[in-house]
Amino acid sequence: MSSEKQAARKAKKAAMRNHEDGQQDNEFSGPRFSDTLRLRTIKIVTQGSEFYVHEELLCQESEKFKKQLRGDFKEAQTGEIPDCEEDPALMGMFFEYLYRGGWLLNEKISHTSQFVLLASLYCLADRLSAKSFKDAVFWKFTNAFYESEPLSDQEICELLLVIHTELPEQEGHAEDLRNIIFWCTASRLSTLRHYSDFKNHILRQHPELGSQILRWASPADSRSMPSINTNRPGPRFKEEVEFI
């Protein structure tokens, strides 16, 4: 492993210790899961794929869907959203999360390429105004990032493009996510500068992105790895009542 990657890994471990120090349990109040299954199911069509999802689950999680299904829109009358236009694979993972948490909460990251998937899921959550989903994605990204092997040059380039093209600058988690990715890029700049995709697809095609990277890499503005405290998402539903 190169000295550059070793230094990055040490920084990640230090940030991980600070990250774990901030872990705490979340208090919870919310509906029972069975309560969300009482209303109709909504048909959602995205890029030719069809999904059927309970309305209450959608409206509880996504402000965008809530406005469509509870406002004065055609979708509220028909119970169908025919032109979602999101990636079906990403939407499938969102719906899996709604019903059972799925990979997002219950499985570990098996390969560093999955950080790119998580960044795309975060952007989806941002577009859907799905707060708890966004919190869960952010938790999984940061929790795994502090423990993972170093990302490949290609994965760093893909992450840069995701946050640059799909995630507008904003306060909160989004800024934290951008900072982690920019820090990772700056810490690997001496090797990335020789990688053709970084030179041709990042610096030349997106010069404003290159300027942001250089600000992180500047000796006058050198920064340690962002230390971000984020808690594991708590339960989304109350326990079911058992009748004996």
trRosetta pair geometry for C-beta under 8 A, 3 or more apart (Angstrom, degrees):
i j d omega theta_ij theta_ji phi_ij phi_ji
1 5 4.9 -111 -180 85 97 125
1 6 5.5 119 116 -59 115 88
1 9 7.7 1 162 -9 150 142
1 150 7.7 134 -148 7 115 133
2 5 4.7 93 58 9 83 100
2 6 6.9 -144 97 -6 43 87
2 191 7.1 131 62 -62 171 140
3 6 5.4 -53 -145 37 35 115
3 7 6.3 39 155 -22 67 103
4 7 5.9 -53 -151 33 28 110
4 8 6.6 27 151 -17 62 106
4 187 7.1 149 180 156 90 76
4 188 6.3 110 149 -116 125 58
4 190 6.1 -147 -95 53 150 119
4 191 6.3 -178 76 -19 158 116
5 8 5.5 -53 -148 37 35 113
5 9 6.3 37 153 -22 66 105
5 150 4.7 -73 -149 -40 107 164
5 188 7.6 40 -82 -104 70 100
6 9 5.7 -54 -148 34 31 111
6 10 6.5 33 153 -19 64 102
7 10 5.8 -51 -150 33 33 111
7 11 6.5 33 152 -18 64 105
7 187 7.1 -155 101 -169 102 111
8 11 5.7 -55 -151 36 33 112
8 12 6.4 36 150 -22 65 105
8 150 6.0 79 90 -107 132 114
8 184 7.2 74 -156 -134 130 65
8 187 4.6 119 -97 141 107 139
8 188 6.8 5 -65 -60 152 88
8 225 7.8 108 -154 -71 64 127
9 12 5.5 -51 -149 34 34 114
9 13 6.6 36 152 -21 65 102
9 150 6.4 -80 -65 -56 96 98
10 13 5.7 -53 -151 33 33 111
10 14 6.6 33 152 -18 65 104
11 14 5.8 -53 -150 35 34 111
11 15 6.3 30 153 -15 66 107
11 187 7.1 -134 42 -117 152 152
11 224 6.2 -165 -147 -166 113 82
11 225 4.2 129 151 -14 111 125
12 15 5.8 -57 -147 40 31 109
12 16 6.2 40 150 -29 64 105
12 145 7.2 -126 -145 140 118 74
12 146 5.3 171 176 -147 87 52
12 147 7.7 -165 146 -53 117 19
12 148 7.8 -90 175 50 154 66
12 225 6.1 -146 -80 -158 49 175
13 16 5.3 -49 -147 30 32 118
13 17 6.9 37 153 -23 62 96
13 146 7.3 119 -96 176 29 85
14 17 6.0 -48 -158 25 34 110
14 18 7.0 27 149 -9 63 103
14 224 7.7 -63 93 178 133 127
14 225 7.2 131 70 48 98 118
14 227 7.9 -74 121 -87 79 114
15 18 5.7 -56 -155 40 39 109
15 19 6.0 46 146 -27 69 108
15 146 5.8 -134 95 -120 94 109
15 224 7.6 172 -69 144 104 101
15 225 4.5 -87 -44 102 141 117
15 226 6.9 63 -137 88 140 38
15 227 4.6 -151 -140 -97 82 74
15 228 7.6 25 178 15 112 66
16 19 5.2 -53 -144 36 33 119
16 20 6.3 32 157 -20 67 102
16 146 3.4 139 -89 165 96 126
16 147 6.4 100 -116 -62 146 69
17 20 6.0 -53 -147 34 29 106
17 21 6.6 36 151 -26 61 104
18 21 5.6 -50 -153 27 34 117
18 22 7.1 25 154 -15 62 104
18 227 4.0 -9 93 -161 144 132
18 229 7.3 -94 141 -67 80 88
19 22 6.3 -68 -164 34 31 105
19 23 7.6 48 142 -44 62 92
19 142 6.7 -167 -142 153 139 109
19 143 7.5 176 151 -104 136 55
19 146 5.6 -130 29 -62 156 164
19 227 6.3 -142 -56 -164 74 74
19 228 6.2 19 -107 71 100 55
19 229 6.0 179 -138 -97 50 50
19 230 7.2 -19 -158 27 97 74
20 23 5.5 -28 -161 -7 48 118
21 229 7.4 -71 78 -105 72 114
22 229 2.7 -47 106 -136 164 126
22 230 7.5 54 101 0 122 27
22 231 7.6 -110 127 -62 84 77
23 229 7.4 -144 -52 -159 45 88
23 231 5.8 124 -143 -113 59 70
23 232 7.2 32 -148 -5 107 87
24 231 5.9 -60 56 -102 58 127
25 231 7.5 147 -113 -163 10 133
25 234 6.9 80 -176 -94 68 113
26 231 5.7 141 -49 121 101 144
26 232 7.9 -134 -4 82 110 60
26 233 7.1 -30 16 -161 153 34
26 234 3.4 -125 73 -32 116 127
27 234 7.3 -64 67 -82 12 176
28 234 4.7 -149 -69 134 115 133
28 235 5.2 38 -142 61 169 87
28 236 7.9 -118 -150 -88 123 17
28 238 7.9 169 128 -83 110 62
29 238 7.8 10 -152 -70 44 103
30 235 7.6 -154 41 116 127 82
30 236 5.9 -78 100 173 167 47
30 237 5.8 -95 102 -105 116 31
30 238 6.1 -170 76 -32 67 79
31 35 4.3 -111 176 70 117 137
31 36 6.0 124 103 -49 136 90
31 56 7.9 -69 81 161 164 127
31 60 7.2 -100 26 -111 126 145
31 237 6.3 -39 91 -130 59 78
31 238 6.6 -102 148 12 19 101
32 35 4.7 104 61 -8 79 103
32 36 7.8 -152 96 -7 50 82
32 237 5.6 69 -149 -178 30 103
32 238 4.8 -60 -77 65 70 95
32 239 7.4 -34 -115 91 97 21
32 240 5.6 103 -160 -97 123 61
32 241 7.4 -61 -98 -6 157 82
33 36 6.0 -58 -163 28 41 109
33 37 7.2 33 147 -20 68 108
33 237 4.2 15 -50 -149 78 167
33 240 6.9 -52 40 -66 95 102
34 37 5.8 -61 -157 31 41 113
34 38 7.7 60 150 -45 65 92
34 240 6.0 81 -11 -116 121 109
35 38 6.3 -37 -167 -6 41 117
35 56 7.2 -126 125 148 71 159
36 39 7.8 -53 -176 24 43 97
36 54 5.8 108 144 115 84 139
36 56 4.0 -160 -151 102 68 120
36 57 4.9 85 165 -63 130 75
36 60 6.4 -59 -116 -9 124 145
36 237 7.7 -95 -5 -103 124 121
37 54 5.4 -84 -114 -111 53 159
37 56 7.3 -101 -43 46 22 125
37 57 7.9 30 -74 -37 59 108
38 56 7.0 43 46 -17 75 148
39 54 6.4 113 69 -174 83 88
39 55 4.6 -77 112 56 126 113
39 56 4.9 129 27 -34 122 100
40 54 7.7 160 101 -143 31 59
40 55 5.4 44 69 -14 72 127
40 79 5.6 -62 126 -131 142 136
41 52 4.7 33 158 175 130 96
41 53 6.4 148 -158 71 83 20
41 54 5.5 -54 -102 -88 69 48
41 55 6.9 -158 -116 -26 18 77
41 79 7.7 76 91 175 45 119
42 52 7.1 164 75 -152 38 53
42 53 5.6 -29 57 66 90 76
42 54 7.4 73 8 176 84 7
42 55 5.1 106 -34 -82 109 77
42 58 6.1 -32 32 -3 143 155
42 65 7.9 141 88 -168 168 119
42 69 6.5 -64 -96 -103 146 136
42 75 7.9 37 -151 177 120 101
42 79 5.5 -139 -115 -176 66 72
42 80 7.0 167 -169 -95 72 29
42 81 6.5 35 162 -3 116 99
43 50 6.4 -23 -164 -161 93 102
43 51 7.5 147 -156 78 45 46
43 52 5.8 -20 -96 -98 62 76
43 79 6.7 72 15 126 85 81
43 80 4.5 -15 67 -116 103 83
43 81 7.2 -174 95 31 56 61
43 82 7.9 22 111 -79 101 66
44 50 7.2 144 77 -156 49 50
44 51 4.6 -18 62 63 100 97
44 52 7.6 180 18 -81 76 27
44 53 6.3 2 0 15 122 113
44 80 7.7 174 -77 -161 35 55
44 81 4.7 0 -116 62 74 108
44 84 5.4 45 -178 -49 98 139
44 91 7.3 -146 122 177 134 141
45 48 7.4 11 -175 -103 93 8
45 49 7.1 160 -152 79 55 41
45 50 5.4 -20 -98 -98 76 71
45 51 7.9 -177 -76 22 32 69
45 80 7.4 16 -4 -177 103 99
45 81 7.0 -169 28 96 66 61
45 82 4.9 5 44 -147 123 48
45 83 7.0 0 83 -60 97 31
45 84 6.4 173 82 4 43 99
46 49 5.7 -24 68 60 73 91
46 51 7.4 0 15 5 103 111
46 84 3.7 -52 -84 69 100 118
46 85 6.2 -97 -142 0 85 14
46 86 5.1 -33 -154 54 145 69
46 87 7.6 17 144 77 127 8
46 88 5.4 166 94 -82 104 74
46 91 5.5 106 48 -7 158 163
47 84 7.9 -75 -7 73 69 92
47 85 6.9 89 -48 -134 83 33
47 86 7.7 -110 -10 78 108 34
47 87 7.1 0 7 -125 148 32
47 88 5.4 -116 62 -34 112 102
48 88 7.6 -60 66 -53 71 141
49 88 3.8 77 28 -122 151 140
49 91 7.6 160 89 66 129 129
49 92 7.8 -58 146 -56 150 106
51 91 6.6 -138 -18 135 154 119
51 92 7.2 -163 -90 -92 131 66
51 95 5.8 -141 -167 -66 142 162
53 57 6.1 -108 169 74 97 120
53 58 5.6 101 117 -55 121 109
53 95 5.6 -117 -93 -129 126 113
53 98 6.8 44 -154 82 121 159
54 57 4.6 81 76 7 96 109
54 58 7.1 -173 93 -8 50 87
55 58 5.7 -61 -153 37 34 111
55 59 6.1 21 159 -12 71 111
55 69 5.8 -176 -151 172 104 151
55 79 7.5 -74 -74 -137 123 90
56 59 5.9 -59 -141 43 30 105
56 60 6.0 34 158 -24 66 109
57 60 5.8 -55 -143 34 26 112
57 61 6.3 5 164 -4 62 114
57 98 4.7 87 168 177 125 122
57 99 7.2 1 -142 -71 159 66
58 61 6.4 -76 -151 44 23 97
58 62 5.8 -42 -178 38 66 111
58 65 4.2 -96 164 133 106 150
58 66 7.3 177 125 -61 79 61
58 69 6.6 82 99 2 127 154
58 98 7.5 -4 -73 -129 51 153
59 62 7.2 -72 -109 59 20 70
59 65 6.1 -122 -80 107 50 97
59 66 4.2 98 -144 -101 76 84
59 69 5.9 -108 -74 72 108 127
59 70 6.1 82 -126 -31 134 122
61 65 7.6 25 74 43 81 129
61 98 6.0 -99 -21 -108 158 100
61 128 7.9 4 125 136 94 124
61 130 5.0 15 154 -142 90 99
61 131 7.9 -155 -166 40 56 65
61 132 6.2 -90 -132 46 82 106
61 133 6.0 61 -174 -26 116 112
62 65 4.0 62 89 17 120 105
62 66 6.3 179 96 -15 61 84
62 128 4.5 -58 -133 164 118 103
62 129 6.0 103 -163 74 63 74
62 130 4.5 -29 -92 -82 78 93
62 133 7.8 0 -72 10 84 135
63 66 5.3 -52 -143 36 34 118
63 67 6.4 37 158 -21 65 101
63 128 7.8 134 44 148 66 57
63 129 3.6 -58 47 114 107 132
63 130 7.6 -154 10 -69 71 43
63 131 7.9 59 -21 -22 106 95
64 67 6.1 -55 -155 31 28 108
64 68 6.7 22 151 -14 62 108
64 127 7.3 5 -43 139 160 60
64 128 4.9 -116 29 -156 130 49
64 129 4.9 138 -29 29 86 104
64 130 7.7 -57 20 -45 101 80
65 68 5.5 -57 -149 39 37 112
65 69 5.8 12 162 -2 73 115
65 81 7.5 -68 -126 -60 89 155
65 128 6.9 6 -20 -163 95 98
66 69 6.4 -68 -135 48 24 94
66 70 5.4 -17 179 18 67 121
67 70 6.8 -63 -111 54 17 85
67 71 4.9 11 -176 -19 59 134
67 73 7.5 70 138 -11 70 138
68 71 6.6 -34 -95 34 9 106
68 73 5.3 -74 -151 71 54 154
68 75 4.5 -2 166 69 98 148
68 76 7.0 -175 146 -50 50 79
68 81 6.3 45 145 -99 151 116
69 73 7.8 -53 -62 61 21 115
69 75 5.8 -75 -83 121 59 107
69 76 5.3 130 -162 -96 34 72
69 79 7.9 53 -133 -118 101 50
69 81 8.0 -62 -65 -56 96 111
70 76 6.4 149 -70 -110 10 121
71 76 6.2 -156 63 -44 46 139
72 76 7.1 -71 -116 31 15 146
73 76 5.2 109 62 -4 72 99
73 77 7.9 -147 102 2 47 86
74 77 5.8 -63 -160 39 43 108
74 78 5.9 14 156 -1 79 114
75 78 6.2 -66 -132 50 30 95
75 79 7.4 104 178 -75 59 7
75 80 6.5 -122 -134 76 72 44
75 81 5.2 28 -130 -85 130 74
76 79 8.0 19 -176 -65 19 48
81 84 5.5 65 130 -66 112 91
84 91 6.9 62 134 -98 149 153
86 90 6.2 -100 158 77 106 114
86 91 5.1 118 98 -58 119 112
86 124 6.3 85 -157 -133 132 107
86 127 7.4 163 -97 94 119 142
87 90 4.2 68 78 13 107 109
87 91 6.6 177 86 -11 53 86
87 120 7.5 -12 36 166 151 126
87 124 7.5 -91 40 -88 100 127
88 91 5.5 -58 -142 41 33 111
88 92 6.1 41 156 -27 67 103
89 92 5.7 -50 -150 29 29 115
89 93 6.9 26 152 -15 60 102
90 93 5.8 -55 -155 35 35 109
90 94 6.5 38 147 -21 66 103
90 120 6.1 -112 -99 134 131 108
90 121 6.0 -172 -147 -95 99 67
90 124 4.9 -178 158 -67 132 156
91 94 5.3 -50 -150 34 38 116
91 95 6.3 35 153 -17 68 103
91 124 7.5 -153 -73 -162 58 142
92 95 5.8 -54 -146 38 31 108
92 96 6.3 37 152 -22 64 104
93 96 5.4 -47 -145 34 34 116
93 97 6.5 41 152 -22 62 101
93 102 6.9 -164 -154 107 67 151
93 103 6.9 -55 -140 47 104 115
93 104 6.9 115 174 -47 102 110
93 121 6.3 -71 100 -108 137 122
94 97 5.7 -54 -156 32 31 113
94 98 6.8 37 147 -26 63 101
94 121 7.4 173 -68 -147 84 94
94 124 6.4 -120 -63 131 129 134
94 125 7.6 173 -110 -78 112 75
94 128 7.3 100 -146 -3 152 168
94 130 7.2 84 -150 71 118 177
94 133 6.2 23 -138 -146 87 151
95 98 5.4 -43 -151 25 39 117
95 99 6.8 20 158 -7 66 105
96 99 6.4 -70 -154 43 30 98
96 100 6.5 -53 179 51 67 89
96 101 8.0 -48 138 80 78 22
96 102 3.8 51 141 -59 113 156
96 103 7.2 34 116 13 143 84
96 104 7.7 145 98 -1 103 106
97 100 7.8 -111 -135 61 17 47
97 101 6.1 23 -141 -131 58 22
97 102 5.5 -88 -74 31 52 114
97 104 5.1 8 -97 25 111 145
97 105 7.4 113 -131 -11 86 105
97 133 5.8 101 114 -118 151 98
97 136 6.7 156 -154 85 134 156
98 133 8.0 -26 -67 -79 73 118
99 102 7.8 62 66 -39 81 104
101 104 6.3 -131 176 66 60 91
101 105 3.8 -63 -177 46 110 131
101 106 5.5 98 116 -29 115 105
101 136 8.0 -148 -142 -151 76 149
102 105 6.8 88 59 29 46 83
102 106 6.4 -145 131 26 14 112
102 107 7.9 -44 150 7 53 106
103 106 6.7 -83 -111 56 17 82
103 107 4.8 -43 -141 39 64 122
104 121 7.6 -166 -102 164 118 161
104 136 5.4 55 151 142 126 121
104 137 6.7 -57 -146 -83 120 63
104 140 5.8 -115 -167 -41 68 154
105 136 6.2 -53 -69 -159 96 122
105 140 7.5 -109 -83 -71 42 118
105 233 6.8 -80 -107 55 118 115
107 110 7.8 -28 154 -35 110 99
108 144 7.1 143 -163 -108 73 114
109 112 7.6 67 149 -91 125 33
109 114 4.8 -167 -146 74 99 138
109 115 7.3 40 -149 -56 150 71
109 118 8.0 -46 -97 -38 125 132
109 140 7.4 130 -50 170 106 98
109 144 4.3 74 6 -156 133 152
109 148 6.7 -31 89 -93 136 120
110 114 6.8 91 45 -22 65 142
111 114 5.6 115 71 -14 70 97
112 115 5.8 -20 -177 0 62 113
112 148 5.7 122 -99 170 91 132
112 149 5.9 -95 -54 71 125 91
112 150 7.6 1 -109 107 160 29
112 151 5.0 -177 170 -109 133 65
112 152 6.7 140 92 -5 133 82
112 155 5.8 -25 128 -109 104 175
113 116 5.9 -38 -177 22 58 112
113 117 7.3 58 133 -14 70 100
113 152 8.0 -2 -74 23 78 117
113 155 6.0 -128 -103 -100 55 118
114 117 4.9 -43 -154 35 55 119
114 118 6.3 59 147 -22 73 98
114 144 8.0 -38 92 125 114 160
115 118 5.5 -49 -147 36 36 114
115 119 6.5 40 152 -21 64 101
115 141 6.5 95 -139 -138 78 87
115 144 7.5 -155 -84 97 91 119
115 145 6.7 86 -114 -90 126 94
115 148 7.4 -126 -55 31 125 176
115 151 6.5 -72 46 -100 149 124
115 155 6.5 71 61 178 112 122
115 159 6.5 -19 123 -84 106 124
116 119 5.7 -50 -150 33 33 112
116 120 6.6 33 150 -17 63 104
116 155 5.9 -126 -44 -148 112 81
116 158 4.6 -5 -118 117 132 128
116 159 5.8 -116 -98 -69 74 73
116 162 6.6 164 -154 -32 74 145
117 120 5.7 -58 -153 37 33 111
117 121 6.3 33 150 -19 67 106
118 121 5.5 -51 -145 37 35 113
118 122 6.4 41 152 -24 65 101
118 137 5.7 160 -165 -169 83 91
118 140 6.0 -144 -127 97 133 108
118 141 4.5 163 141 -83 141 98
119 122 5.5 -48 -150 30 33 115
119 123 6.7 33 151 -17 63 102
119 141 7.1 97 -65 -114 63 140
119 159 5.5 150 -33 -131 166 78
119 162 4.4 94 126 110 125 152
119 163 6.5 -76 -168 -54 125 85
119 167 7.8 -91 -178 -28 90 140
119 177 7.1 146 -120 177 85 127
119 181 7.6 64 -106 -75 137 139
120 123 5.7 -52 -151 35 34 111
120 124 6.5 39 148 -20 64 103
120 162 5.8 -99 -71 -138 69 133
120 166 7.4 36 -124 79 60 168
121 124 5.4 -49 -149 34 36 115
121 125 6.4 39 151 -20 66 102
121 133 7.9 -119 165 161 98 102
121 137 4.8 -164 110 -122 110 137
122 125 5.6 -52 -151 35 33 113
122 126 6.5 37 149 -22 64 103
122 134 6.3 79 -145 -140 68 75
122 137 4.6 -173 -79 123 75 138
122 138 6.3 90 -114 -67 119 73
122 141 6.9 -13 -52 -32 132 148
122 167 7.1 9 111 -92 104 133
122 173 7.7 -140 -156 133 121 120
122 174 7.7 154 157 -103 118 71
122 177 6.2 154 155 -116 166 167
123 126 5.4 -50 -150 32 35 116
123 127 6.6 33 152 -17 65 103
123 162 6.4 -137 -28 176 141 95
123 163 7.8 -153 -71 -98 115 46
123 166 3.9 20 -151 135 151 124
123 167 5.1 -106 -100 -65 96 91
124 127 5.8 -57 -150 37 33 108
124 128 6.2 18 156 -7 68 112
124 130 7.9 -9 123 32 76 128
125 128 5.9 -63 -141 47 30 103
125 130 4.6 -100 -148 65 75 100
125 131 7.9 129 173 -81 108 13
125 133 4.5 -161 -117 105 116 103
125 134 3.7 166 138 -76 137 78
125 137 5.8 -161 -11 12 148 141
126 129 7.6 22 -178 -73 30 41
126 134 6.4 94 -63 -107 60 128
126 166 8.0 130 59 147 130 88
126 167 6.3 106 24 -120 167 82
126 174 6.7 71 -100 -86 136 122
128 133 7.4 1 79 62 129 143
130 133 3.9 1 131 37 118 123
130 134 5.9 144 90 -25 70 88
131 134 5.6 -59 -147 36 28 111
131 135 6.3 28 156 -19 65 105
132 135 5.5 -48 -147 35 36 114
132 136 6.4 38 153 -21 65 104
132 233 6.6 98 -170 -147 87 134
132 236 6.2 95 168 -106 159 117
133 136 5.7 -54 -148 35 31 111
133 137 6.4 31 154 -18 65 105
134 137 5.8 -54 -147 37 31 110
134 138 6.2 29 156 -18 65 109
134 173 6.4 149 153 69 107 157
135 138 5.8 -58 -146 39 28 111
135 139 6.3 32 154 -21 64 106
135 173 7.3 -144 -99 -68 54 154
135 230 7.9 -178 -166 -165 77 112
135 233 5.6 118 114 -90 108 109
136 139 5.7 -52 -147 34 30 112
136 140 6.5 27 156 -17 64 105
136 233 4.6 -32 -90 -23 83 150
137 140 5.9 -57 -149 37 30 108
137 141 6.3 30 154 -20 66 108
138 141 5.7 -54 -145 35 31 112
138 142 6.2 16 163 -7 66 110
138 173 4.6 -67 -104 -157 156 132
138 176 7.4 67 -159 81 122 123
138 177 6.5 -102 -122 -66 94 113
138 230 6.2 -133 124 -148 100 157
139 142 6.4 -65 -143 44 25 99
139 143 5.7 20 164 -17 65 118
139 230 5.0 -157 -104 136 71 121
139 231 7.0 -48 -112 88 125 34
139 232 5.9 122 -179 -113 144 40
139 233 5.9 -152 10 -28 157 85
140 143 6.0 -57 -133 42 23 109
140 144 6.0 11 169 -7 62 115
141 144 6.6 -74 -151 43 18 99
141 145 5.9 20 158 -29 62 116
141 177 6.8 25 108 -119 154 103
141 180 7.8 141 139 79 112 160
142 145 5.5 -52 -136 31 29 115
142 146 6.7 30 167 -21 62 102
142 176 7.6 -15 -79 140 133 122
142 180 7.0 -139 -103 -78 84 159
142 228 5.4 -91 -143 84 145 125
142 230 5.3 93 66 32 146 137
143 146 6.8 -60 -162 27 23 106
143 147 7.5 -6 152 5 56 113
143 230 7.2 -109 -50 80 88 109
143 232 7.5 49 -76 -82 153 81
144 147 6.1 -79 -158 49 38 99
144 148 5.6 47 153 -49 78 111
145 148 5.7 -48 -134 14 30 117
145 180 6.5 34 144 180 165 140
148 151 7.6 43 115 -58 129 74
150 188 7.8 133 -171 -85 121 131
151 155 4.2 -123 -176 88 105 127
151 156 5.3 128 110 -56 126 82
151 159 7.5 -10 179 -10 163 138
151 184 6.4 38 30 176 128 137
152 155 4.6 97 53 5 79 102
152 156 7.2 -141 93 -5 44 84
153 156 5.8 -54 -152 34 33 112
153 157 6.5 33 151 -18 65 105
153 188 7.4 -162 -100 147 75 136
153 191 6.8 -120 -85 124 118 104
153 192 5.8 165 -136 -107 101 73
153 195 4.4 -167 172 -101 146 160
153 197 7.3 135 133 55 103 111
153 198 6.5 -81 -180 -37 106 121
154 157 5.7 -55 -151 36 33 112
154 158 6.4 32 152 -18 66 106
154 195 7.9 -148 -61 -176 57 139
154 197 6.5 57 -111 50 71 156
155 158 5.6 -53 -146 37 33 111
155 159 6.3 36 154 -20 65 105
156 159 5.7 -54 -149 36 31 112
156 160 6.4 35 153 -22 64 104
156 181 7.6 150 -149 -164 71 83
156 184 6.1 -151 -119 123 108 111
156 185 5.6 142 -178 -94 120 77
156 188 6.5 -127 -80 66 168 145
156 192 6.6 -83 93 -102 145 128
156 198 7.7 7 94 -91 109 115
157 160 5.7 -53 -150 33 31 114
157 161 6.6 29 154 -16 64 105
157 192 7.9 160 -62 -147 90 111
157 195 7.4 -136 -50 119 128 135
157 197 5.0 19 -136 122 173 118
157 198 5.5 -124 -87 -81 114 71
157 201 6.5 67 -173 81 126 122
157 202 5.8 -119 -135 -50 91 124
158 161 5.8 -55 -150 37 33 110
158 162 6.4 36 152 -23 65 104
159 162 5.7 -52 -148 32 33 113
159 163 6.5 18 162 -7 67 105
159 181 4.9 -154 142 -136 122 125
159 184 7.7 11 85 74 153 138
160 163 6.5 -64 -148 42 27 98
160 164 5.9 20 158 -16 65 118
160 181 6.4 170 -81 158 59 122
160 185 6.3 73 -76 -82 119 142
160 202 5.8 25 104 -122 148 122
160 209 6.2 100 171 179 111 134
160 213 7.7 -3 -128 -72 133 121
161 164 5.7 -62 -138 43 27 109
161 165 5.7 1 173 1 68 117
161 201 7.4 -31 -73 145 126 113
161 202 7.4 -110 -61 -96 86 84
161 206 7.7 178 -105 -17 72 157
162 165 6.8 -70 -135 46 17 91
162 166 5.6 -38 -174 33 59 121
162 167 7.0 39 137 -5 72 110
163 166 7.0 -69 -108 57 17 80
163 167 4.6 -46 -145 47 58 124
163 177 6.8 -171 -107 121 126 102
163 178 5.2 150 -178 -104 143 81
163 181 5.7 166 -5 56 152 160
164 167 7.7 14 -15 47 13 80
164 206 6.0 42 161 -168 157 154
164 209 4.9 -17 -111 -94 145 127
167 174 5.7 -174 179 -153 114 109
167 177 7.3 -72 168 89 164 128
167 178 6.9 -163 109 -69 129 104
168 174 7.6 10 77 167 55 153
169 174 7.4 158 -151 126 28 119
169 175 7.0 56 -162 -92 70 85
169 178 7.1 -2 -112 -35 73 171
170 174 4.7 43 62 65 94 143
170 175 6.5 -127 86 -43 45 90
171 174 7.5 71 80 52 16 98
171 175 5.7 -20 -134 -12 31 134
172 175 6.3 114 54 18 36 97
172 176 7.3 -70 137 -2 37 102
173 176 5.4 -61 -150 39 37 114
173 177 6.1 36 155 -22 72 104
174 177 5.8 -52 -148 34 30 111
174 178 6.4 30 153 -17 63 106
175 178 5.7 -53 -147 38 33 112
175 179 6.2 36 153 -23 65 106
176 179 5.7 -55 -149 34 30 113
176 180 6.6 33 154 -21 64 102
176 226 6.5 174 -153 148 74 149
176 228 5.1 96 -164 -114 129 141
177 180 5.9 -51 -152 30 32 111
177 181 6.6 23 154 -12 64 108
178 181 5.9 -63 -152 41 31 107
178 182 6.1 27 155 -16 69 110
179 182 5.8 -56 -141 41 30 108
179 183 6.1 33 158 -22 65 106
179 226 4.6 81 123 -50 121 152
180 183 5.9 -56 -149 35 26 111
180 184 6.4 27 153 -20 63 107
180 225 7.7 41 -129 -168 68 85
180 226 5.5 -97 -76 47 67 124
180 228 7.2 -57 -65 -8 115 139
181 184 5.6 -51 -147 35 32 113
181 185 6.4 34 152 -20 63 105
182 185 5.5 -52 -147 36 34 113
182 186 6.2 32 156 -18 67 106
182 212 6.3 -88 -118 142 130 101
182 213 6.3 -153 -145 -106 86 58
182 216 4.6 174 154 -52 105 158
183 186 5.8 -56 -145 38 30 108
183 187 6.2 28 157 -19 65 109
183 216 6.3 -137 -87 -168 45 135
183 223 6.6 -92 -108 93 104 109
183 225 5.3 124 153 -123 147 60
183 226 5.9 -159 -22 -7 151 89
184 187 6.0 -58 -147 36 27 110
184 188 6.6 1 160 2 61 114
185 188 6.3 -80 -153 48 27 95
185 189 6.7 58 149 -71 65 82
185 192 6.7 4 -160 -29 73 171
185 213 5.3 -79 121 -130 133 109
185 216 7.0 84 75 77 96 145
186 189 5.6 -13 -152 -35 37 117
186 213 6.3 178 -74 -170 80 72
186 216 3.9 -124 -56 118 144 109
186 217 4.2 -163 -142 -73 98 76
186 223 8.0 64 79 49 155 93
187 225 7.6 -2 -52 -78 146 93
188 191 5.5 -54 179 49 82 103
188 192 5.2 85 119 -29 92 109
189 192 5.4 -59 -131 43 34 111
189 193 6.0 46 167 -36 68 100
189 213 7.2 142 -99 162 117 112
189 217 5.1 35 -31 -112 162 141
190 193 6.5 -41 -150 15 21 114
191 194 6.3 -64 -169 35 43 104
191 195 7.0 47 140 -32 71 106
192 195 5.2 -53 -153 21 47 119
192 198 4.6 170 176 -130 90 172
193 198 7.0 -99 -92 106 21 133
193 199 7.1 70 -166 -73 46 98
195 198 4.3 69 79 9 102 114
195 199 6.9 170 84 -10 52 87
196 199 5.8 -61 -147 41 33 107
196 200 5.7 5 167 1 72 117
197 200 6.3 -64 -128 51 25 94
197 201 4.9 -18 -171 22 68 123
197 202 7.1 65 138 -13 66 97
198 201 7.2 -40 -87 52 12 84
198 202 4.9 -27 -156 28 50 129
198 203 6.6 46 149 -13 66 102
199 202 7.3 18 -26 49 8 87
199 203 5.5 -35 -145 37 39 123
199 204 6.6 40 152 -18 59 106
200 203 7.7 21 -22 50 11 84
200 204 5.5 -27 -147 30 35 130
200 205 7.2 39 150 -18 52 103
201 204 7.4 12 -35 50 10 91
201 205 5.6 -24 -157 22 38 130
201 206 7.8 15 149 6 52 102
202 205 7.1 -3 -55 48 5 89
202 206 5.8 -54 -164 49 43 108
202 209 6.1 -104 -172 101 80 129
202 210 6.6 124 138 -71 84 86
202 213 7.9 47 155 -24 125 152
203 206 7.3 -55 -92 63 8 68
203 207 6.9 43 179 -102 51 56
203 209 7.8 -122 -94 83 37 93
203 210 4.3 77 -128 -90 70 132
204 207 7.3 -2 -151 -65 18 81
206 209 3.9 20 130 16 116 121
206 210 6.7 146 101 -19 70 83
207 210 5.2 -50 -152 33 42 118
207 211 6.6 48 150 -24 68 97
208 211 5.5 -44 -153 27 38 115
208 212 7.0 39 149 -18 62 99
209 212 5.7 -51 -155 33 37 111
209 213 6.6 38 148 -19 66 104
210 213 5.6 -53 -150 35 35 113
210 214 6.3 35 154 -20 67 106
211 214 5.8 -54 -147 36 32 111
211 215 6.7 38 153 -24 63 101
212 215 5.7 -49 -154 27 34 114
212 216 7.0 29 151 -13 62 102
213 216 5.9 -60 -161 36 36 108
213 217 6.2 22 149 -12 70 114
214 217 5.4 -62 -140 46 36 107
214 218 6.3 59 155 -50 67 91
215 218 5.8 -30 -149 -1 30 119
215 221 6.0 -29 176 82 67 153
216 221 7.1 -96 -119 109 21 109
216 223 6.6 -69 -151 31 76 116
218 221 4.4 44 76 34 109 96
218 222 7.1 -128 94 -55 53 61
219 222 5.6 -6 -147 -43 38 111
223 226 7.7 17 145 -61 123 70
224 227 7.7 8 109 -28 111 96
231 234 7.6 4 128 -38 120 85
233 236 7.6 5 154 -54 116 92
235 238 7.8 113 125 -81 128 24
